[in-house]
Amino acid sequence: MFDIGWSELLLIAVIALIVVGPKDLPVLLRTVGRYVGVIRAHAQQFRAQVEDAIKETELSELHDEMQELRKDVTTTMRETTQSLARDVSETKSALNELGREGSPTKNARNDDSEA
């Protein structure tokens, strides 16, 4: 995040030693450490909240995709069922016509065999 090298840290430490003094420097460093810890904790909480929001968004998108897939499957099944019902009906009517046409032929064969 920040690109601070050892030379910059040494310069900050020397300036802090001159400005604050050797007596109050440990207290200052302790206070700065606490604030850095608080800032890190807040940053971690913020990161966790952002990740949770991303997960919720992904789950919402996944839920929407699943609903769309469910709708497509239901539509396909309904169309297939209707098509099969139509085919069965056509097959039944074709068999009925064959049965009606086949009856006189059978009678004619029976008549021929008897004669």
C-alpha positions in Angstrom: 0.0 0.0 0.0 2.6 2.6 1.1 6.1 2.2 -0.2 8.2 3.3 2.8 11.7 2.0 3.0 14.1 1.7 5.9 15.8 5.0 5.2 12.4 6.8 5.4 11.6 5.1 8.7 15.0 6.1 10.1 14.4 9.7 9.1 10.9 9.7 10.7 12.4 8.1 13.9 15.1 10.8 14.1 12.6 13.6 13.6 10.3 12.1 16.2 13.2 11.7 18.7 14.1 15.4 18.2 10.6 16.7 18.3 9.1 14.6 21.1 12.2 13.8 23.1 13.6 10.5 24.4 11.3 10.6 27.5 8.0 10.7 25.7 8.9 8.7 22.7 7.9 5.3 24.1 4.5 6.7 25.0 4.1 8.2 21.5 5.1 4.9 19.8 2.6 3.0 22.0 -0.2 5.4 21.2 0.7 5.3 17.4 0.7 1.5 17.6 -2.8 1.5 19.2 -4.1 3.8 16.5 -2.6 1.6 13.8 -4.2 -1.4 15.4 -7.6 0.3 15.4 -7.2 1.4 11.8 -6.3 -2.2 10.8 -9.3 -3.6 12.6 -11.6 -1.1 10.9 -10.0 -2.0 7.5 -10.5 -5.7 8.2 -14.2 -5.1 9.1 -14.7 -3.0 6.0 -13.0 -5.7 3.9 -15.2 -8.4 5.4 -18.3 -6.4 4.8 -17.3 -5.8 1.2 -16.7 -9.6 0.7 -20.1 -10.4 2.3 -21.8 -8.0 -0.1 -20.0 -9.6 -3.0 -21.0 -13.0 -1.9 -24.6 -11.9 -1.5 -24.5 -10.4 -5.0 -23.1 -13.6 -6.4 -25.7 -15.7 -4.6 -28.4 -13.5 -5.8 -27.1 -13.8 -9.4 -26.8 -17.6 -9.0 -30.4 -17.7 -7.6 -31.7 -15.7 -10.6 -29.8 -18.0 -13.0 -31.3 -21.1 -11.3 -34.8 -19.6 -11.6 -34.2 -19.0 -15.3 -32.9 -22.5 -15.8 -35.9 -23.9 -13.9 -38.3 -21.9 -16.1 -36.5 -23.2 -19.2 -36.6 -26.8 -18.1 -40.3 -26.5 -17.1 -41.1 -25.0 -20.5 -39.2 -27.7 -22.4 -40.9 -30.4 -20.4 -44.3 -28.9 -21.0 -43.6 -28.7 -24.8 -42.3 -32.2 -24.9 -45.3 -33.6 -23.0 -47.7 -31.8 -25.4 -45.8 -33.1 -28.4 -45.9 -36.6 -27.0 -49.6 -36.3 -26.3 -50.2 -35.1 -29.8 -48.1 -38.0 -31.3 -50.0 -40.6 -29.2 -53.3 -39.1 -30.3 -52.2 -39.2 -33.9 -51.0 -42.8 -33.5 -54.3 -43.8 -32.0 -56.3 -42.2 -34.7 -54.0 -43.9 -37.4 -54.5 -47.3 -35.7 -58.2 -46.7 -35.5 -58.3 -45.9 -39.3 -56.1 -49.0 -40.0 -58.5 -51.1 -37.9 -61.5 -49.8 -39.8 -59.8 -50.3 -43.2 -58.5 -53.7 -42.1 -61.9 -55.1 -41.1 -63.3 -55.4 -44.6 -60.1 -56.9 -45.9 -60.2 -59.5 -43.2 -63.8 -60.2 -44.0 -62.9 -60.5 -47.7 -60.1 -62.9 -46.9 -62.4 -65.0 -44.7 -64.9 -65.0 -47.5 -62.3 -66.1 -50.0 -61.0 -68.9 -47.8 -64.6 -70.2 -47.3 -65.3 -70.2 -50.9 
